[in-house]
C-alpha cells in the first residue's frame, strides 16, 4: 500500500486518451430526461437506466427521474422515457396500451440497427445478432422481430447454431462490442455460412470504435490503464479488455474512490480513459486522486475530434411547457 511518505509516492505520468467519455447518443439521452423534467415537472419515469452510469443515474434521480424496469410500475397517463439502449416493439405497444406519454431516448445508431432488422426480416432473411445476452440493447434489438432471430456471443456459439435456411441469413451487431471480438465472430459466421449478408454499414458505433482505437494507441505506451465506467457499461468493459488484450494491466473504476493504491506501485505511465456513458467530472476526480498519490505530469493525447450531434425527439421539443 502507498502511504503519505513522499518516498513511497508515484513519479508516474498520466496519459489521457482522446476521445473519451460522453458520446452524442449519451448526451442526447441525458438532455431528453432533463428537458422532460423541466417541461412537465417531476416525476418523470425512465424505463431502465437511461445510460449505464451510476453517477448520471443518481444525478437524474435527484432531479425527479424515477427509474423502473417494468412499465406496470408507472401509473397510467404518466410520462415514460425509453433508455438510450432501445426497447422492443412489445414495450412500445405496452406503453401505448397503458396510455403513457412516451419519449424515445434510443441512440439513433441503435435505431439504425432496428431499421436494418425490420428490412432484413421483410426480405425473408433470418438474422443472427452478435451481442451479450441480457444486455438491454440486445433485448431491444431482438424484440424488433417476433421470430427468425438468433443470438451469438462467441465463435463457439456459431459452431452449434441451428438455422432454418443457411442461404437466407444476415447478421447485425450490438453497437458497443469490442471490434476485435466482433470480427472473430463475424469470421466464424462467414466461414460456416458463406452466403450470410452483412449490414450495409458497420453496426459498432463511431464512438465505440474511436474510444477503442484511442485506448489501443495509449496502452502501447503505458504499464497501467484505468478505465472510468460503471460495471454494467458494455462499452466501458470493452475498453478495459482492449488494454488487457495488449498485455497491459487494466482496471475499471466507477469513481476515484475505487482506485487501489497497490495498482500503482512501480508504474511509470498510467493511461486513463472513460466509457461513452461516463462524465468528464469522474475522469477529473480520478486524475486528481492519482496526483494526490504522487503522479506528476498529466498529458492529453491527440485523437479523433468528434462533432456528431443528434437531434432531440420532435414530440419533446414541440411539447408545451406544463410547469408554467
Protein Blocks (a to p, Z undefined) as FASTA:
>chain_A
ZZfbfklmccbdcdddddehjdfklmmmmmmmmmmmmmnopadddehjfbacfklmmmmm
mnopacdfbfklpcghiacdddfkopafklmmmmmmnopacddfbdfklmmmmmmmmmmm
mnopacdddddehiaklmmmmmmpfghpacdfbfklmmmpccfblmlccddddfkbcfkl
mmmmmmmmmmmmmmbccdfbdfbdfklmmmmmmmmmmmmmccbdcddddfklmklmmmmm
mmmmnopacdddfblklpcfklmgopabdcddddfkbcfklmmmmmmmmmmnopabdcdd
dddddfbdcdddfklmmpccfkZZ
